[in-house]
Amino acid sequence: MKPPAVPLALPAAPAGTSTAPQPSLLALLVMLSGTFMAVLDFFIVNVALPSIQQDFHASAGMLQLVVVGYGLANAAMLITGGRLGDLHGRRRLFVIGVGLFTLASAVCGTAPSLGVLIGARIAQGLASALLQPQVLAMLGMLYTGAHRAKAFSAYGLALGLAAASGQVIGGLLIHADVAGLGWRTCFLINLPIGAVMLALSGRVLPPVRPPQRPPVTGQHTSRLDLPGAALVALALTAAVLPLVQGREAQWPLWSLACLAASVPLFALFWRHQHGLAARGGQPLVSPALLAHRPYVLGLLITLVFFAGNASFYFVLALYLQQGLGLPPLEAGLVFTALATGFFATSMAPPWFVRRLGRHAIFTGALVLAAGHALLVALVAGPQAQNVALMLPVLLLQGCGLGLVMAPLASVVLAGLPPQHAGVASGVMATVQQVGNALGVALIGILFYGHSGMAAAAQAFGASLLYLFALALGVAALYWRLNHTPKEST
């Protein structure tokens, strides 16, 4: 299958990028399989939670750690994972990440207790943080020109389909109940996928290492900035953990203290990065990277978009099951309308790509906002219980999601020097995870602020208004990015 065209004309690859022949389609599929598997595991577990709770007689708080453990470990280590790829080679870190993720999935699928399952989910998140930044970095280094644009578009397609299809795949696996394994197949399915990826990675992926700066006397440029890695992990944990657990626990003192502590921790991290760079060392995140204004604006777009993306899936699943009373499998199948629309625009034909040009993200954000507005009107009307009427609107929203997500990575990472590729990818992936947590936390306050199942439609409508505002925010930020003077790198 030909990788999808991206509705954006990218500049040629940065100076220093390899001019070797483009990798094969099989190499692209191997890289994107890593991304798909990592993102899928964040979403697929949602539909398995009731079965896990029943098997282990788990409390709601312990059950939430099955989700939180993965996302928190992933967010806290993504920047470090990107830097490790810069230092030790991206193919090597990709293979290590896939291997550890597959092993952790096996432990999840055979876990004898909830404690073991939570520990294995944390290990999955750490392994995912090793492999995810390498995919974006390798795409940027291995592909040039139009091939590079198509590779980034294919990455966006894998990302979106993994998110949109997670509940569908999970529902089907649990319903099939292969060998009586039930929810465990949601994790065990990663084993054959991981085994194939490990077998092919060494054969089809070329080794990729970014050009290194000349060493400075007295500095060890091949060492990881361990103090920086520890500080950013602590800061992100302090910021993300209260967001995903604070509302459930009714915002206890520890959650507010963590949020307050995250501010000085981020400030201390940034001061350390500036000091290390001034001494000629290799900081975890180069200050020069965040001095690149288009990249920073791209990160803001990423934050706002993903704050709406994950939270939309979250409240839609809640509304379908709690408001409309659909069982998990039927609720999951409703998501196929979103996935179909996403696939349609991500695989857009050439004439459609040429017509939209660089305005794809702006157009997609407006289409998504229109879909949210239509869904608000539908939920508030007399046909609120009619799922069939929701499907065309969900299809439209999926189209908007595809127009934004498919080219987003290429927009954010375009024009960056190759020596920053790994860390820039790690920072972008971290912003995605923080956006997910922030969005779900805020929309949870809106949704659960309406008590009683009879208020589910009202809660869903309020949530959609929040999502409508976020979609308009993406459009406004992209308009600003599109009118920002280009910077030389």
C-alpha positions, 0 to 999 in steps of 0.5 A: 500500500502506498503511504498516504500523501500529506496535505503540506509541502515540506522543505527539503531535509535539513543539511546533514541529512543522509542522501542515501536511497529511501528506506523500503515500504517494509522499513516504514511499516516496521517503524509505524508498527512500533508507534501503533502498538504503543499508542494502541495500548494506551487506549485498548485497556479502557474497555478491559477495565471492568473485566480486570476489576472483576477478576482482581476485585480491585478498588476504583483507585487501584484500577485507575493505576492500570491506566495512570501507570502507563501514561505517567511513566511514558510522559516522564521518560519520553525526552530522555528516550529521545536523548538516548537515541541521539547518543546511542543510535536510534535503531538500537534504542528502537529495538531495545524499546520494542523488546522491552515492550513485548516482554512487559506485555507478556507480563501484563497478559499473565499477571497473577495479581493487580500489583504485578499488572500495574508494575508491568504497565509502568514497564510498558510505559518506560519501554514505549518512551524508548521506542516512540521518539526514535520513530519520529527521529528516524522518519526525519533523518531517513526520508527526504523531500516528498518521501519525507512528507509522506512518511510523516503523514503515514505516522499521523495515520498510524497515531490516529488509527491506533487511538480511534480503533483501540476500543474497537479492537479491545471490545472484539478481543474480549468478546471473542474470549480466545482460549478463555483469556478474556481481557488478557488478550488485549496485552498478549496480542502484542507478542506476535507483533513484537516478535515480527518487529524484532526479527525485521528491525535489524534487517530493514532499518538502517542504523541512524545516528545524528551528526555530532557537534565537535567535542568541547575540551573537558566535556563528555558529550557521549554521556546522558544528562542524568541530573536533567533526566531526573529533574524533568521526570520529577517535574512531569510526574508532579504535573501529570499525576495530580491531573489524572488522579486528583479529580477522582480523589476530590483534589486532596492536599497532596495533589495540589502540593504536587501541582505547586511543586512542578513549577519550581521543578520545571524552572530548576530543570530549565536553569540546569539546561541553560547552565550545562549548555553555557559550559559547552556540555550536552543538555537533555533539551538544548535551549536553542531548540526552544528558541526556534519559534515555529517549533514552540508554536507547533508544540502549543498546537500539539498540546491543545489538539491532544487535550481535545483528542483523548478527552473526546474519545473518553467522554464519547465512550462514557456517553455511549455506555452510561448515557445510551446504555450500549454494551462495550462491544457496540460502543466500541463499534461506534468508533469505526465511524470516527476511524473511517473519517480519519482514514479517508482524509489521511489517505486523501487523493492527490487532487485533494492534497493540492487543493488544501495545500498548507491549510490542511490543519486549519481546515481540519480544525474548523471541520472538527469544530463544526462536528462538535457543534452539530453533535451538541445540537443532536444531543440536545434535540429529541433524537438524542438517543438515536445512535444512527444519527450520530454516525454521520457527525462522527464521520465528519469529526473523524475527517477533521481529526485526520486533516489535523493529525496526519500532517501535524508531526511534519509541521512541528518538526519541519526545519529543525537541525538534524542534531535536535531530531531525537530530543525534539521528537521526545519533547513533542511526544511528551507534550502529546501525553501531557495534553492527553492528561490535561484534557481528560482531567478538565473534561472529567470535571465537566462531565462528572459535574453533572450528577446522575445518569439522566444528566449524561446528555447534558454532561456530554453537551457541556464537554462538547462545547469545551472541545469546540473551543479547543478545536477553534484554538488549534485553528487560531494557533495554526493561523499564527504559525502560518504567519510567523516569519521563517527562521534560519537554523 
